[in-house]
Amino acid sequence: MTASEGSASTLARAAATTQWANLSTDVRTMTLDLHGDELAVDADGVVQPHMDALAATVSAPDGPSTLIGEKRGAAMRDAILLNAATTTVLQ
């Protein structure tokens, strides 16, 4: 196992055992603020012309993974690329 695999496993275990009700009010408030900010960035990024151009270069068939701003799904690999791009297209 590599160091990154060990770190990923540690993070996965921590995430799987975290209970929302056990988090402090400050952590819950910060989490909701961060999530709201991220959704706003995604919503603005997905409507940029650059995203249409990128989506056109990925011949993603309908698949089980969600594409932000699309009515269709995509293969997981393509969804990861396109969804991550929505957060960076405005930078």
Secondary structure by P-SEA (a helix, b strand, c coil): ccaaaaaaaaaaaaaaacccccccaaaaaaaaaaaaaaaaaaaaaaacaaaaaaaaaccccccccccccccccccaaaaaaaaaaaacccc
